[in-house]
Amino acid sequence: MNVPIKAGAGILDPIELLITLPAFVCICFKGDVVAVNKHARKAFGNLPQDQIVGQPFVSFLSNDYQAFGAEILDMVSEETNGLQVKLAPELSDVSDLELFCVMADRVPEGMYVLYGNDITAKIRNSKDLQQGEARYRTILSGNTGMTCEIRDGMIVDINPAGQALLRVVDWQVYEGKGFSTLFHGEYQDLIASELESLCDETTPLPVRMLRSDGTVCDVEMTVASLDGKQRKHLMAQMHDISIQNTALRDLRSVNDELTQQLARVQEQQEMLQEANVKLARVSKLEAVGTFAFGIAHEMNSPIQTLSSNLDFLQSCVSDMGNIVERYGQIVQGETDSGAVLQELRSVQENAKKLNIDYLLDDAPKAIEESKQGVSHISLVVKAMRDFTRRNEGETTLFDLNTFIAEEVATLRRNCAAGIELGCQVEAAPIHLMGEKAELGRALRYIIDNAVWAIRDAEKENGSITISAWADSGSAKIEISDDGVGMEQETLNQAFDPFFTTREVGRGIGQGLTIAHHIVKERNGGDIEVSSSKGVGTVVSISLPLADTAESDDASVADVDVPDDSFGVDSKTILGLA
């Protein structure tokens, strides 16, 4: 192609100067590219020179311009303000150019010198701005909270939610007014002076808005910039928190009332604790009274018997002393020989009057009754000592099965006739660490109660069964009988000190109390009683097992526990239940 831009054409110097400019420069002749500078070549994707020169200029534009062909160059030359075109998207990142046709009067006909500016970023920013504006308008109209557009501190727009919050039909009554005028007087200066800086705050600012009708509402406000760091075009969002504040005030009121009620409850609790202390004192006094009554009740009968017998024996001794004295006088000759016979007859007559045979017969009985009374008093004193005993027993490692077998063997020898004492234990040892002797005492107290229960049932034959097994880290002991059983009211007081339903002389009601103390307080276990009237009673004991390491040396002793039942007719085991 012969292009008239060679030497001698008179236009080389200006064109060469133009090509060196830091902008898009492309020279076309009859619609084809004949020369480009480096910036144009970059816009064409840095294609090789031979793939650019000689190609139609329109081939480097997007498909929208292909139909124009070479006429696109005429269109550029006709636009004095420049023509915006799009390059083919596959060429480079440059997508938009603003083209001018220059030097038209200095080049041959058919030649076009195109000068262009890359406006890709400008177009992109404009689109982003338009899209942002569209999104903002959507947010502005659809936001459920109040949204207000602000330019240079003046109100530009308010969304429908804002109109409702301000209680106005047309928001434009606020258009052009200062944004700070929307707020209560105490906040206006703050908002007017600090509005731009509020864009940096991430926490909503609580303020009070002034409605069109003069009422005030509480809102939380956030402010965002729509023009970046310039902060002249802002958007403020307000959310009505009047309901929350009202609820908060109500909550504080309720909290204050609850605090007062709590203070009253605490005062009542203190009064209740004081009353409980007084009640505990009364209960202790009542327990002392029960104790004193029980002791008096138990000791009154034998003391009365002792007193009566002593009076009787004193009378016997006095009467017998008079007779013996008379006989002594006769024997010593203090009576005339003639009167001896008469004196003997007088002594004999007095002996008949005194019923000496009765005295000689009943005096030993009175003495025996007195001895029994003293024994009973001694038993009561022993019971008192057991109840108040708090000394520590010896803690040892022992096998529960062997322990029970030994206790049953001993108890059977003292069990009442007609009562069968059974034993059910496991073959494997059950190791305990506790006060073995004290636990044995507790076991005897419980079995003593069972014996009395069977007697009270007036049964010819009865049975007591002691069982032991290990379960979930505990040793279990169960003593069951088929005696008279207890009603619920009696069962509720089973562990109360000195509580008994038996008559005087048949126990003072502390067996289960002592057993309860031994099991719970001294061996860390638990004890419960269940009973049904006319069916029988079950006493259940739970004790903690010893550590396996501590029980390595323990072994189960082979103890022969006979199956027959035998005993003495009227003997009980302890007589303390």
C-alpha positions in Angstrom: 0.0 0.0 0.0 1.4 3.4 -1.0 0.9 5.7 1.9 1.8 9.4 1.4 3.6 9.9 4.7 7.1 9.2 3.4 9.9 11.8 3.3 9.0 14.8 1.4 5.3 14.7 2.2 5.7 17.6 4.5 3.9 16.0 7.4 6.4 13.6 8.9 7.7 15.8 11.6 4.3 16.6 13.2 3.2 13.0 13.0 6.4 11.6 14.4 6.1 14.1 17.2 2.5 13.0 17.8 3.4 9.3 17.9 5.8 10.0 20.7 3.0 11.3 23.0 2.1 9.2 26.0 -1.4 8.4 24.6 -3.1 6.2 22.0 -2.1 7.3 18.5 -3.1 5.4 15.4 -2.7 6.5 11.8 -5.2 5.0 9.2 -5.4 5.3 5.5 -8.5 4.3 3.6 -9.8 2.5 6.7 -6.6 0.5 7.3 -4.0 0.9 10.1 -0.7 2.1 8.7 1.1 3.1 11.9 0.7 2.9 15.7 2.6 4.1 18.7 3.5 1.9 21.7 0.4 2.9 23.6 -1.9 1.9 20.7 -0.1 -1.3 20.2 -0.6 -2.1 23.9 -4.3 -1.4 23.6 -4.3 -3.8 20.6 -2.9 -6.5 22.9 0.8 -6.0 21.9 0.2 -7.8 18.7 3.2 -7.9 16.3 3.5 -4.9 14.0 2.8 -7.0 10.9 -0.5 -8.2 12.5 -1.6 -4.6 13.1 -0.4 -2.6 10.1 -2.6 -3.2 7.0 -5.6 -4.4 9.1 -8.9 -2.5 9.0 -9.1 -0.3 12.1 -12.7 -1.4 12.7 -11.4 -5.0 13.2 -9.9 -4.0 16.5 -13.3 -2.7 17.8 -16.0 -4.7 19.5 -18.7 -6.4 17.5 -21.0 -3.5 18.0 -18.9 -1.4 15.6 -18.1 -4.0 12.9 -21.1 -2.9 10.7 -19.8 0.6 10.4 -16.6 -0.5 8.6 -14.4 2.4 7.5 -17.1 4.9 8.2 -16.2 4.7 11.8 -13.3 6.9 11.0 -15.5 9.5 9.5 -17.7 9.4 12.6 -14.6 10.1 14.7 -13.6 13.0 12.6 -17.1 14.5 12.8 -17.2 14.4 16.6 -15.3 17.5 17.8 -15.8 16.4 21.4 -14.5 12.9 20.8 -16.2 9.6 20.1 -16.3 6.8 22.7 -15.6 3.4 21.3 -15.1 -0.1 22.7 -12.2 -2.3 21.7 -12.5 -6.0 21.2 -12.6 -7.5 24.7 -10.1 -10.2 23.8 -7.3 -7.8 23.0 -6.3 -6.3 26.4 -7.5 -4.7 29.6 -8.2 -1.5 27.7 -11.9 -1.7 26.8 -13.0 2.0 26.3 -11.4 4.7 24.3 -12.3 8.3 23.7 -11.0 9.1 20.1 -10.3 12.4 18.4 -9.3 13.0 14.8 -6.4 15.5 14.7 -4.4 17.2 11.9 -7.2 16.5 9.4 -6.2 19.7 7.4 -2.6 18.6 7.1 -2.9 15.0 5.9 -3.9 13.7 2.5 -7.5 12.8 1.8 -8.4 9.4 3.2 -5.8 9.6 6.0 -6.9 9.8 9.6 -4.7 10.6 12.6 -6.5 9.2 15.7 -5.6 10.5 19.1 -7.3 8.6 22.0 -7.6 8.6 25.8 -8.1 5.4 27.8 -11.4 5.9 29.7 -11.8 2.3 30.8 -11.4 3.2 34.5 -13.7 6.2 34.1 -16.4 4.2 32.5 -16.1 1.4 35.1 -16.3 3.9 38.0 -19.3 5.5 36.4 -21.0 2.1 36.2 -20.1 1.3 39.7 -21.4 4.6 40.8 -24.6 4.1 38.9 -25.0 0.6 40.3 -24.2 1.9 43.8 -26.8 4.6 43.3 -29.3 2.1 42.2 -28.6 -0.1 45.2 -28.7 2.9 47.5 -32.1 3.9 46.1 -33.3 0.3 46.6 -32.1 0.3 50.2 -33.5 3.8 50.8 -37.0 2.8 49.7 -37.1 -0.7 51.1 -35.3 -0.3 54.4 -37.6 -0.9 57.4 -35.7 1.6 59.4 -35.4 5.3 58.7 -32.8 6.1 56.0 -31.8 9.7 55.2 -29.5 10.9 52.3 -27.3 13.9 53.2 -25.2 16.2 51.1 -23.0 18.8 52.7 -25.0 18.4 55.9 -28.3 19.0 54.2 -31.2 16.5 53.8 -31.5 15.2 50.2 -33.9 12.3 50.6 -35.8 10.4 53.3 -37.3 6.9 52.8 -40.9 6.0 53.5 -40.0 4.4 56.9 -38.4 7.7 57.9 -41.6 9.6 56.9 -43.6 7.2 59.1 -41.1 7.7 62.0 -41.2 11.5 61.6 -45.0 11.3 61.2 -45.1 13.4 58.0 -47.0 12.7 54.7 -44.4 14.3 52.5 -40.7 14.1 53.4 -39.9 17.0 51.2 -40.9 19.4 54.0 -37.4 18.5 55.3 -35.6 18.8 52.0 -32.7 21.2 52.1 -32.9 21.6 55.8 -29.9 20.8 58.0 -29.7 17.1 59.1 -29.2 18.1 62.7 -32.7 19.8 62.8 -34.2 16.3 62.9 -33.0 15.8 66.5 -33.8 17.1 69.9 -32.0 20.2 71.0 -29.5 18.6 73.3 -28.2 16.6 70.3 -28.2 19.2 67.5 -24.8 20.7 68.1 -23.2 17.3 68.5 -24.5 16.0 65.2 -23.9 19.2 63.3 -20.2 19.3 64.3 -19.4 15.5 64.4 -21.5 14.2 61.6 -18.6 13.3 59.3 -16.6 11.7 62.1 -19.6 9.5 62.9 -18.7 7.5 59.7 -15.8 6.0 61.7 -18.1 4.7 64.5 -19.1 1.1 64.3 -21.3 1.2 67.4 -24.8 2.8 66.9 -25.2 6.2 68.5 -28.3 6.5 70.8 -30.0 9.9 70.2 -33.4 11.4 70.5 -35.3 12.5 67.3 -37.9 15.3 67.3 -41.0 14.3 65.3 -43.1 16.7 63.3 -45.8 16.7 66.0 -43.4 17.7 68.7 -43.1 14.3 70.3 -39.7 12.7 70.9 -38.6 9.1 70.1 -35.4 7.3 70.9 -33.3 6.0 68.0 -29.9 4.3 67.3 -28.1 6.0 64.4 -25.3 4.9 62.1 -23.7 7.0 59.4 -21.9 5.9 56.2 -20.1 7.8 53.5 -21.2 7.4 49.9 -18.3 9.3 48.4 -15.4 7.7 50.2 -13.0 9.9 52.1 -14.6 13.1 51.0 -17.6 12.5 53.3 -19.8 15.1 51.7 -22.4 12.6 50.5 -23.6 10.6 53.5 -26.3 8.1 54.4 -27.7 7.9 57.9 -29.8 5.0 59.2 -32.0 5.3 62.3 -33.8 2.5 64.1 -36.6 3.2 66.6 -35.6 1.9 70.0 -38.4 3.5 71.9 -40.1 0.2 72.6 -36.9 -1.3 73.7 -36.2 1.6 76.0 -39.7 1.4 77.4 -39.2 -2.3 78.0 -35.8 -1.6 79.5 -37.4 1.0 81.9 -40.1 -1.6 82.7 -37.5 -4.2 83.2 -35.5 -1.9 85.6 -38.7 -1.2 87.5 -39.4 -5.0 87.8 -35.8 -5.5 88.8 -36.1 -2.9 91.5 -39.2 -4.5 92.7 -37.6 -7.9 92.7 -34.6 -6.5 94.5 -36.9 -5.2 97.2 -38.7 -8.6 97.3 -35.4 -10.4 97.5 -34.4 -8.1 100.4 -37.7 -9.0 102.1 -37.2 -12.7 101.4 -33.6 -12.5 102.8 -35.0 -10.8 105.9 -37.7 -13.5 106.2 -35.0 -16.2 105.7 -32.9 -14.6 108.5 -36.0 -14.6 110.7 -36.7 -18.2 109.7 -33.1 -19.2 110.5 -33.5 -17.5 113.9 -36.7 -19.3 114.4 -35.0 -22.6 113.3 -32.3 -22.0 115.9 -35.0 -21.4 118.6 -36.8 -24.5 117.3 -33.6 -26.5 117.5 -33.2 -25.4 121.1 -36.8 -26.4 121.8 -36.2 -29.7 120.0 -33.2 -30.3 122.1 -35.2 -29.5 125.2 -37.9 -31.7 123.9 -35.4 -34.5 123.3 -34.0 -34.0 126.8 -37.6 -34.1 128.1 -38.2 -37.3 126.1 -35.0 -38.7 127.4 -35.9 -37.8 131.0 -39.4 -39.1 130.6 -38.1 -42.4 129.1 -35.6 -42.8 131.8 -38.1 -41.9 134.5 -40.6 -44.2 132.9 -38.1 -47.1 132.8 -36.7 -46.5 136.3 -39.9 -45.7 138.1 -41.3 -49.2 138.2 -38.2 -50.9 139.6 -37.7 -48.0 142.0 -41.2 -48.4 143.3 -40.7 -52.1 143.6 -37.4 -51.5 145.5 -39.1 -49.0 147.8 -42.0 -51.3 148.5 -39.8 -54.3 149.1 -37.5 -52.3 151.4 -40.4 -51.2 153.4 -41.6 -54.8 153.7 -38.2 -56.1 154.6 -37.7 -53.3 157.1 -41.0 -54.3 158.7 -40.0 -58.0 158.6 -36.6 -57.2 160.2 -38.3 -55.1 162.9 -40.9 -57.8 163.8 -38.4 -60.6 163.6 -36.0 -58.5 165.7 -38.6 -58.2 168.5 -39.2 -62.0 168.5 -35.5 -62.8 168.5 -35.0 -60.3 171.3 -37.7 -62.0 173.4 -36.2 -65.4 172.8 -32.8 -64.1 173.7 -34.1 -62.8 177.1 -35.7 -66.2 177.9 -32.5 -68.0 176.9 -30.3 -65.8 179.0 -32.5 -66.4 182.1 -33.7 -62.9 182.4 -37.2 -64.3 182.9 -38.3 -66.1 186.1 -38.3 -69.8 185.7 -41.9 -69.9 186.7 -42.8 -67.5 184.0 -40.7 -69.0 181.2 -43.4 -71.2 179.8 -45.9 -68.4 180.0 -43.3 -66.0 178.2 -42.7 -68.6 175.5 -46.4 -68.9 174.9 -46.6 -65.2 174.6 -43.8 -65.1 172.0 -45.4 -67.9 170.1 -48.7 -66.0 170.1 -47.0 -62.8 168.8 -45.3 -64.9 166.0 -48.7 -66.2 164.9 -50.0 -62.6 164.9 -47.0 -61.5 162.8 -47.6 -64.5 160.4 -44.0 -65.4 160.6 -44.4 -68.2 158.0 -45.5 -65.5 155.5 -42.6 -63.3 156.3 -40.1 -66.2 155.9 -41.7 -67.1 152.6 -42.0 -63.6 151.0 -38.8 -62.0 152.2 -36.7 -64.0 149.7 -39.1 -63.1 146.9 -38.9 -59.4 147.8 -35.1 -59.7 147.8 -35.1 -61.4 144.4 -37.5 -58.7 143.0 -35.2 -56.0 144.3 -32.2 -57.6 142.7 -34.2 -57.7 139.3 -35.1 -54.0 139.8 -31.4 -53.1 140.4 -30.5 -55.1 137.2 -33.0 -53.2 135.2 -31.8 -49.9 136.5 -28.2 -51.0 135.7 -29.4 -51.8 132.2 -31.0 -48.3 131.8 -27.8 -46.7 133.0 -25.8 -48.8 130.4 -28.2 -47.7 127.7 -27.7 -44.0 128.7 -23.9 -44.5 128.5 -24.1 -46.2 125.1 -26.3 -43.4 123.8 -23.9 -40.6 124.9 -20.7 -42.6 123.9 -18.8 -40.8 121.2 -15.3 -42.3 121.4 -13.7 -43.6 118.2 -13.6 -47.3 117.7 -10.7 -49.2 116.0 -10.9 -49.1 112.2 -9.8 -52.3 110.6 -10.0 -54.1 107.2 -12.3 -57.1 107.3 -14.5 -59.3 105.1 -18.2 -58.6 105.5 -19.3 -62.1 104.7 -17.0 -63.6 107.4 -18.1 -60.9 109.8 -21.8 -61.6 109.3 -21.3 -65.4 109.5 -19.5 -65.0 112.8 -22.2 -62.7 114.2 -25.0 -65.0 113.1 -23.3 -68.0 114.8 -23.0 -66.0 118.0 -26.5 -64.7 117.9 -28.1 -68.0 117.3 -26.8 -69.3 120.6 -28.8 -66.5 122.4 -31.8 -66.4 120.1 -35.3 -67.1 121.5 -36.9 -70.4 120.9 -39.0 -70.7 117.8 -37.1 -68.0 115.9 -35.1 -69.1 112.9 -32.1 -66.9 112.1 -30.9 -67.3 108.5 -27.8 -66.1 106.7 -27.3 -65.4 103.0 -23.8 -64.2 101.9 -21.8 -64.4 98.7 -18.8 -66.7 98.3 -16.5 -63.9 97.1 -15.1 -61.7 99.9 -16.6 -58.2 100.4 -13.9 -56.0 101.9 -14.8 -53.1 104.2 -12.7 -50.6 106.1 -14.6 -49.7 109.3 -15.3 -50.1 113.0 -16.0 -53.8 113.0 -16.9 -54.0 116.7 -19.3 -51.1 116.5 -20.9 -52.5 113.4 -21.4 -55.7 115.2 -23.1 -53.8 118.0 -25.4 -52.1 115.5 -26.3 -55.5 114.0 -27.2 -56.9 117.4 -29.5 -53.9 118.1 -31.3 -54.4 114.8 -31.8 -58.1 115.4 -33.0 -57.5 118.9 -35.7 -55.3 117.5 -36.6 -58.1 115.0 -36.9 -60.6 117.9 -39.3 -58.3 119.8 -41.3 -57.7 116.6 -41.8 -61.5 116.2 -42.8 -61.8 119.8 -45.3 -59.0 119.5 -46.9 -60.7 116.6 -47.6 -63.6 119.0 -46.4 -66.2 116.4 -45.3 -69.6 117.4 -42.5 -69.5 114.8 -40.8 -66.6 113.2 -37.8 -66.0 111.0 -35.0 -63.4 110.7 -32.8 -63.3 107.6 -29.5 -61.5 107.2 -28.2 -61.0 103.6 -25.1 -59.3 102.3 -23.8 -58.5 98.8 -21.7 -56.0 96.8 -23.4 -53.6 94.4 -22.0 -50.5 92.5 -19.1 -49.7 94.9 -21.1 -50.4 98.1 -21.7 -53.2 100.4 -25.3 -54.0 101.1 -26.7 -55.6 104.3 -30.4 -56.4 104.7 -32.0 -57.7 107.9 -35.6 -58.8 107.3 -38.2 -60.3 109.7 -41.8 -61.5 109.6 -42.8 -59.8 112.8 -45.6 -57.4 113.7 -44.4 -54.6 111.4 -45.0 -50.9 111.8 -47.5 -48.3 110.7 -46.2 -45.2 108.8 -46.5 -43.0 111.9 -44.3 -45.3 113.9 -41.9 -45.8 111.0 -41.3 -42.1 110.8 -40.0 -42.1 114.4 -38.0 -45.3 114.1 -34.6 -43.6 114.6 -35.8 -41.0 117.1 -33.9 -41.3 120.5 -35.8 -43.2 123.2 -38.9 -43.7 121.0 -40.6 -47.0 121.9 -44.0 -48.5 121.6 -43.4 -51.2 124.2 -44.4 -51.2 127.8 -42.0 -50.5 130.7 -39.3 -53.1 131.2 -39.2 -54.1 127.5 -36.6 -51.7 126.2 -36.1 -47.9 126.2 -36.2 -47.3 122.4 -32.6 -46.4 121.5 -31.4 -49.5 119.7 -32.1 -48.2 116.2 -30.9 -44.7 117.2 -27.5 -46.1 118.2 -27.4 -48.3 115.1 -28.1 -45.3 112.9 -25.3 -43.3 114.5 -22.8 -46.2 114.1 -23.6 -46.8 110.4 -23.9 -43.1 109.2 -21.7 -41.1 111.5 -18.9 -43.5 112.3 -18.7 -45.6 109.2 -19.9 -43.3 106.4 -22.8 -45.5 105.4 -26.6 -45.2 105.1 -29.4 -47.0 106.8 -33.1 -47.1 106.0 -36.2 -49.0 107.4 -39.2 -50.1 105.5 -42.1 -51.9 107.1 -45.7 -53.0 106.6 -48.1 -53.6 109.5 -48.8 -57.3 109.9 -46.2 -58.3 107.3 -42.7 -57.5 108.7 -39.8 -55.1 108.6 -36.7 -54.7 106.5 -33.6 -52.7 107.6 -31.3 -51.9 104.7 -27.7 -50.8 105.3 -25.2 -49.5 102.7 -21.5 -49.2 103.5 -18.6 -48.0 101.2 -16.3 -50.8 99.9 -12.6 -50.7 100.8 -10.0 -49.9 98.1 -8.9 -53.0 96.3 -5.2 -52.2 97.1 -6.0 -52.1 100.8 -7.8 -55.5 100.6 -5.2 -57.6 98.9 -4.4 -59.5 102.1 -8.0 -60.0 103.1 -9.5 -63.5 102.9 -12.8 -65.1 103.6 -12.8 -67.3 106.7 -14.7 -70.6 106.5 -17.3 -70.4 109.2 -19.8 -73.1 109.7 -23.2 -71.5 110.2 -25.7 -74.2 111.3 -29.2 -74.1 109.8 -31.1 -75.2 112.8 -32.7 -72.8 115.2 -32.4 -73.1 119.0 -32.3 -70.9 122.0 -33.5 -70.2 125.6 -37.2 -69.7 126.2 -37.2 -66.2 127.7 -33.8 -64.7 126.9 -33.5 -61.9 124.4 -30.3 -60.8 122.8 -29.8 -57.5 124.4 -33.0 -56.2 125.9 -32.2 -52.7 124.8 -34.4 -52.2 121.8 
